[in-house]
Amino acid sequence: MSVTHRWALPVARRLGSGVLVLWGAATVSFLVLHLVPGDVVDTVLGPSTAATPELRKRIRADYGLGDPLPVQYLRQLAGLLTGDLGRSYQQGLPVGDVLAGQIGPTVELALAATVLALLIAFVAAVATAGRGRAARAVASGLELLAVSVPSYWLGILALTFLSYRLRLLPAAGDQGPAALVLPALTLALPIGGVLARVVRQELDEALARPFALTARARGASERTVLLRHTLRHAALPVATLSGWVVGSLLGGAVLTETVFARPGLGRVLVTAVTSKDIPVVTALVLLSAAAFVVVNLLVDLAYLVIDPRLRTEGAGV
């Protein structure tokens, strides 16, 4: 098998499974939202209670809400295949326009939280890998605390001490980098705690392997062995957990954006679900599924970069 095929197979496999994931996400979201009690017409009408039966009937006809569910489902799939996400029942705008103004703050928050989580994980793991029990016990206790405390509670604590009492950082909004620090840290701490434990375990195992012993025998210091010879091994489990990281970021963004009153897709999702705005919810579910598929595709390619053995195994077959 050629090296080119080694790169092409993961891409083809992920793209094929990605299509199935997106179809499944669209189907599940459609079924769940139609099983939730409530009338979509009320969402279209808004808070008005003076709607006549004729008006409600016309709305059902305009949006195709009176059609059988299979017909609505196929119409939705046909629209998605052509790139038409529909119109928001609540806002009356194209779904693309509704999401366009909110995706930026969420991506900004997710990227900042990812960088912080990786920084926390690798610094904590490198500082304690191969150390005595006391240092490991303290680090493990702090990581367990970060993982166990709910993100909304971390946000409330951060607001109370760092914003309201010490007045070091803004409490809400998305104006400037300073307003990003608290929500990003709140979102990053639980993720960083999990990754730190995984990275430390991998580093400890790598430090006991023959290649590390050989490096020490050649005169390399313990710090050199750790940073130059074993740190690469810790990247593989982190890449494996990237799908979980994406899910944690998307799920945590809902609570974090609410606690810190930030704009973003999380708050849009909460509003759309509570108001049964089916096109918006479907688009957000598909966006999350697409992000998951893309990340897993990048992970497959990252394996080939991180571990050279995957590029050479079977290259001559």
C-alpha angles and dihedrals in degrees: 000000000000125000089247090058090049088060096039098052097061090047094050092044094050094045091052094048089042091062090053091048092052092047091049092048092051092047096048094047091049093051096043095049092049090051092053111099116252141072120269089212089068089057092052092047094047121202093337113120098180096081114137122224088249092056092048090049091051091050090052090051094046093051095036091240092142093061120100115273094249089056092049090047094051091045090053092049091048090052092049091050090056093045095254109138092180130229128301111255091210102043101026091226131118109275090235090060092048092054098038094072094047106041094075097063091045094050089047091052093045094050093047091048091048093052092047093047093051091046092050092046099049096040092050093044096046092046093053105028111116092006129125126284095262095059092044092048092052092047093046091049093052091046092049090050092051091049096045100048112085114248093237089055091050088052093051091049091048091050093047098050107024099036113023099033106027095025092213098135138023116271100215146003132048103263109137135336093292091065089056097057101077098043092044092049091047091052095042102050099072092043092046091050093056094043092048092058092048094047093047092051091050092048092050091052092046092050090060096050123105096253090058091049090050091051091052091049088056090057101263115152121241091251091051092050090050098047102034105031110026106029092078090062090058091059093068098064090043089054090047090054094049092100090055090047091054091050091049092049093050094045095043093048090067093060096034095052089048095049094047095037092237124158116242148110093290094065091042089055094051091050093045094049095048091048094041092238094171100186093052094046092048092050092050092048091050091047091053092047091049091051090051092050093048093048092051090049090052089048091055089052092044090057089061090052097043098043112043090192090073090058094051103037108102093358090131096045 
